[in-house]
Amino acid sequence: MSLPSEVDVAIIGAGAAGLGAARALENSGLSVILLEARDRVGGRGHTIMAAPNITFDLGCGWLHSADKNSFVEIAQQLNFEIDKTRPPWREQAYDEAFPLKERVDFTEALDAFYDRVEEAARKIAKSGRDSAASAYLEPGNRWNPMIDAISTYVNGCELDQVSILDTEAYEDTEINWRVRQGYGALMTAYGAPCPLAFSCNVTLIDHSGKRVRIETSLGALTASKVIVTVPTNLMADESIRFHPALQAKVDAARGLPLGLADKVMLALDEAEVLPKDGNLRGATMRTKMGTYHLRPFGQPCIEGYFGGSFARELEDAGNGALAAQSIDEIVAFLGNDFRRKLKPLSESRWAHDPFARGSYSHALPGHAGARAVLAAPVDGRLFFAGEATSPNFFSTAHGARDSGERAAGEAIAKKRAQS
Ligand SMILES: Cc1cc2nc3c(=O)[nH]c(=O)nc-3n(C[C@H](O)[C@H](O)[C@H](O)COP(=O)(O)OP(=O)(O)OC[C@H]3O[C@@H](n4cnc5c(N)ncnc54)[C@H](O)[C@@H]3O)c2cc1C
């Protein structure tokens, strides 16, 4: 679609939040356009076929809190198959790598840590005096490095960068399902009816005049209202600028940086020797370690997951580093025979992606309140959505989608109030 010169509502970014906003406005009678820098929708939701028989979600894969996840109903409406196999995160496929007795010990230490964080967050909720989750690790506990590794998967960063008030605000019903054809593929189908301008990189939002003027790589347009959904790291770096400047938004975004999580997909020969939908992780006693999903959906492959500073190190080492690290770790757990059975297929590089610059947001200690600041409308004309603005489902795809719907509602409400 070519760029119109003016619209009622311009939505910046066609990830889950932007699509949620656009779909919510489709019967509003308003002219709407989604301005998307990439040549595809979905943003951090992106499914590829890593091989003809291997579906790979480079970004989101799990329908977290599935009983409250708005993408579940969308998947059902669009005839996307939902897989309800329980995630294998707590169990392990092989006793050799992580013996049962050790696993029980680790799980107890992990649960006790979460209990301490929860109790501390409740105590300080009234005073608002936040602290870093790392303060609640038991000094000298041998499992601390692995508890930190779990944080790198969950938060995309180590515990010293995680606010306990934010952790406490996150809602997790512990029901996790998957979309068989891919979460990114579902977003593509969900976004199909939306009016879109692709390869349209927005650089400036000028809200000094009567109408909002938007400068993009495809030219300029004006809008009555704008919904901004870009990831926090782009707001924090001011790669998208506002005139007059919105310092409160930049500061809020800086308190909510995107952590890093990366995935790698390896093809597996003679796959039947490994259990379907198993998990593999070693008692490595390190924070720098991957976790492996064996044969997801029964496919002939292993999916590796890395987070935090280790993921950053591997990304910085160049394409192929995640795969090489994964193969070395898996071989160390399962034996040398596996080296010839594994072949790198694909890996994500979210930190190096110019339109994401990371994976999902976490609040730095002292910044849990930044989510509400980021979400607040400005001047009845600028509205903000995206996973980082969700009060309880931040860092997730459904939280992002719901936030888009919320921002669209705010934009319509303002219009009604004005007319
Ligand atoms: C490895 C990984 C695993 C994950 N796993 C899960 C999971 O299992 N479950 C889950 O729920 N969530 C998961 N997530 C998180 C989830 O993917 C995100 O929270 C969600 O997709 C974010 O949606 P969004 O719309 O807020 O942002 P985005 O998807 O980032 O959308 C923003 C859009 O804005 C565009 N954009 C950026 N700058 C500009 C600009 N200047 N001009 C125009 N367009 C611009 C981008 O290209 C992008 O399309 C995962 C993420 C990653 C990376």
Ligand as a Chemical Component Dictionary entry (heavy atoms), coordinates in Angstrom:
data_LIG
# 
_chem_comp.id                   LIG 
_chem_comp.type                 NON-POLYMER 
_chem_comp.pdbx_formal_charge   0 
_chem_comp.three_letter_code    LIG 
# 
loop_
_chem_comp_atom.comp_id 
_chem_comp_atom.atom_id 
_chem_comp_atom.alt_atom_id 
_chem_comp_atom.type_symbol 
_chem_comp_atom.charge 
_chem_comp_atom.model_Cartn_x 
_chem_comp_atom.model_Cartn_y 
_chem_comp_atom.model_Cartn_z 
_chem_comp_atom.pdbx_ordinal 
LIG C1  C1  C 0 13.359 -15.124 21.573 1  
LIG C2  C2  C 0 12.041 -14.616 22.048 2  
LIG C3  C3  C 0 11.164 -15.490 22.676 3  
LIG C4  C4  C 0 9.925  -15.042 23.125 4  
LIG N1  N1  N 0 9.057  -15.948 23.669 5  
LIG C5  C5  C 0 7.805  -15.550 23.972 6  
LIG C6  C6  C 0 6.818  -16.509 24.301 7  
LIG O1  O1  O 0 7.080  -17.719 24.292 8  
LIG N2  N2  N 0 5.569  -16.060 24.587 9  
LIG C7  C7  C 0 5.232  -14.738 24.555 10 
LIG O2  O2  O 0 4.072  -14.379 24.799 11 
LIG N3  N3  N 0 6.160  -13.797 24.204 12 
LIG C8  C8  C 0 7.427  -14.180 23.918 13 
LIG N4  N4  N 0 8.333  -13.267 23.472 14 
LIG C9  C9  C 0 7.983  -11.835 23.540 15 
LIG C10 C10 C 0 7.036  -11.386 22.445 16 
LIG O3  O3  O 0 7.521  -11.824 21.202 17 
LIG C11 C11 C 0 6.955  -9.860  22.468 18 
LIG O4  O4  O 0 6.646  -9.411  23.778 19 
LIG C12 C12 C 0 5.875  -9.308  21.527 20 
LIG O5  O5  O 0 5.904  -9.953  20.286 21 
LIG C13 C13 C 0 6.100  -7.805  21.382 22 
LIG O6  O6  O 0 5.112  -7.231  20.554 23 
LIG P1  P1  P 0 5.094  -5.656  20.343 24 
LIG O7  O7  O 0 4.032  -5.359  19.367 25 
LIG O8  O8  O 0 5.073  -4.975  21.665 26 
LIG O9  O9  O 0 6.518  -5.299  19.736 27 
LIG P2  P2  P 0 7.190  -5.773  18.355 28 
LIG O10 O10 O 0 6.771  -7.141  18.019 29 
LIG O11 O11 O 0 8.634  -5.511  18.491 30 
LIG O12 O12 O 0 6.529  -4.799  17.295 31 
LIG C14 C14 C 0 6.994  -3.495  17.082 32 
LIG C15 C15 C 0 7.039  -3.252  15.597 33 
LIG O13 O13 O 0 7.507  -1.911  15.381 34 
LIG C16 C16 C 0 8.327  -1.929  14.232 35 
LIG N5  N5  N 0 9.185  -0.743  14.295 36 
LIG C17 C17 C 0 10.228 -0.506  15.115 37 
LIG N6  N6  N 0 10.733 0.725   14.896 38 
LIG C18 C18 C 0 9.979  1.267   13.916 39 
LIG C19 C19 C 0 10.000 2.520   13.261 40 
LIG N7  N7  N 0 10.893 3.464   13.594 41 
LIG N8  N8  N 0 9.111  2.750   12.274 42 
LIG C20 C20 C 0 8.191  1.814   11.945 43 
LIG N9  N9  N 0 8.119  0.599   12.545 44 
LIG C21 C21 C 0 8.994  0.342   13.524 45 
LIG C22 C22 C 0 9.096  -3.230  14.333 46 
LIG O14 O14 O 0 9.628  -3.635  13.100 47 
LIG C23 C23 C 0 8.007  -4.170  14.859 48 
LIG O15 O15 O 0 7.335  -4.816  13.798 49 
LIG C24 C24 C 0 9.564  -13.690 22.976 50 
LIG C25 C25 C 0 10.422 -12.816 22.324 51 
LIG C26 C26 C 0 11.643 -13.272 21.849 52 
LIG C27 C27 C 0 12.525 -12.332 21.104 53 
# 
loop_
_chem_comp_bond.comp_id 
_chem_comp_bond.atom_id_1 
_chem_comp_bond.atom_id_2 
_chem_comp_bond.value_order 
_chem_comp_bond.pdbx_ordinal 
LIG C1  C2  SING 1  
LIG C2  C3  SING 2  
LIG C2  C26 DOUB 3  
LIG C3  C4  DOUB 4  
LIG C4  N1  SING 5  
LIG C4  C24 SING 6  
LIG N1  C5  DOUB 7  
LIG C5  C6  SING 8  
LIG C5  C8  SING 9  
LIG C6  O1  DOUB 10 
LIG C6  N2  SING 11 
LIG N2  C7  SING 12 
LIG C7  O2  DOUB 13 
LIG C7  N3  SING 14 
LIG N3  C8  DOUB 15 
LIG C8  N4  SING 16 
LIG N4  C9  SING 17 
LIG N4  C24 SING 18 
LIG C9  C10 SING 19 
LIG C10 O3  SING 20 
LIG C10 C11 SING 21 
LIG C11 O4  SING 22 
LIG C11 C12 SING 23 
LIG C12 O5  SING 24 
LIG C12 C13 SING 25 
LIG C13 O6  SING 26 
LIG O6  P1  SING 27 
LIG P1  O7  DOUB 28 
LIG P1  O8  SING 29 
LIG P1  O9  SING 30 
LIG O9  P2  SING 31 
LIG P2  O10 DOUB 32 
LIG P2  O11 SING 33 
LIG P2  O12 SING 34 
LIG O12 C14 SING 35 
LIG C14 C15 SING 36 
LIG C15 O13 SING 37 
LIG C15 C23 SING 38 
LIG O13 C16 SING 39 
LIG C16 N5  SING 40 
LIG C16 C22 SING 41 
LIG N5  C17 SING 42 
LIG N5  C21 SING 43 
LIG C17 N6  DOUB 44 
LIG N6  C18 SING 45 
LIG C18 C19 SING 46 
LIG C18 C21 DOUB 47 
LIG C19 N7  SING 48 
LIG C19 N8  DOUB 49 
LIG N8  C20 SING 50 
LIG C20 N9  DOUB 51 
LIG N9  C21 SING 52 
LIG C22 O14 SING 53 
LIG C22 C23 SING 54 
LIG C23 O15 SING 55 
LIG C24 C25 DOUB 56 
LIG C25 C26 SING 57 
LIG C26 C27 SING 58 
# 
